[in-house]
Amino acid sequence: GAGVSQTPSNKVTEKGKYVELRCDPISGHTALYWYRQSLGQGPEFLIYFQGTGAADDSGLPNDRFFAVRPEGSVSTLKIQRTERGDSAVYLCASSPTGGSSPLHFGNGTRLTVT
Amino acid sequence: RKEVEQDPGPFNVPEGATVAFNCTYSNSASQSFFWYRQDCRKEPKLLMSVYSSGNEDGRFTAQLNRASQYISLLIRDSKLSDSATYLCVVNFKAAGNKLTFGGGTRVLVKP
């Protein structure tokens, strides 16, 4: 079956612009996670959804970052007024129930802010 | 102190040798533990879960030491294809289902 799909795979934007990153999880997975990863580092937790609600958004670095999952499936990560420091690979993962069930990652969106 | 810490390496390992490395975690209430593998410019993939009594999957052995708050991964008879970054993942009970990654340990297996 289809895995986790993330679009776009690459995004180049100018400093100050707004971007949206999309994640389409595995069908039926209730848990959805967003991470970001910089070169040479492990994935950094951003936000976790259980169904439609954000169960934990403690990893969002500031109020420029926002994520939604209105119907409990597709999620969109939104970044306002992008900064060069936002450049990273943004990874989305889903799992059947969250917690101890394995994460299935998408291929990521490589965001470059110039 | 980071919640989950790993030696970044790289661990340079001769083909056929054994390599082991640890991951320490700061929260004693941690509930679930995993090892993920990440190849260069690829997404992380689950290697194995770590159970309290320790567990083995082929050439890979994972162990948990709750008293000292670390987990370990041992790779026997290393293959060239084992070259990757190994990420430790911890689910902190107090943080709900938030899964926290370590920075990864890079392993390079050489002929």
Chai-1 contact restraints between the chains, C-beta under 6 A:
chainA,res_idxA,chainB,res_idxB,connection_type,confidence,min_distance_angstrom,max_distance_angstrom,comment,restraint_id
A,Q41,B,G103,contact,1.0,0.0,6.0,A-B,restraint_1
A,G42,B,L87,contact,1.0,0.0,6.0,A-B,restraint_2
A,G42,B,F101,contact,1.0,0.0,6.0,A-B,restraint_3
A,G42,B,G102,contact,1.0,0.0,6.0,A-B,restraint_4
A,G42,B,G103,contact,1.0,0.0,6.0,A-B,restraint_5
A,G42,B,G104,contact,1.0,0.0,6.0,A-B,restraint_6
A,P43,B,F101,contact,1.0,0.0,6.0,A-B,restraint_7
A,F45,B,K98,contact,1.0,0.0,6.0,A-B,restraint_8
A,F45,B,T100,contact,1.0,0.0,6.0,A-B,restraint_9
A,Y48,B,K98,contact,1.0,0.0,6.0,A-B,restraint_10
A,A55,B,G96,contact,1.0,0.0,6.0,A-B,restraint_11
A,D56,B,G96,contact,1.0,0.0,6.0,A-B,restraint_12
A,D56,B,K98,contact,1.0,0.0,6.0,A-B,restraint_13
A,G98,B,N97,contact,1.0,0.0,6.0,A-B,restraint_14
A,G99,B,N97,contact,1.0,0.0,6.0,A-B,restraint_15
A,S100,B,S32,contact,1.0,0.0,6.0,A-B,restraint_16
A,P102,B,L46,contact,1.0,0.0,6.0,A-B,restraint_17
A,F105,B,E43,contact,1.0,0.0,6.0,A-B,restraint_18
A,F105,B,P44,contact,1.0,0.0,6.0,A-B,restraint_19
A,N107,B,E43,contact,1.0,0.0,6.0,A-B,restraint_20
A,G108,B,E43,contact,1.0,0.0,6.0,A-B,restraint_21
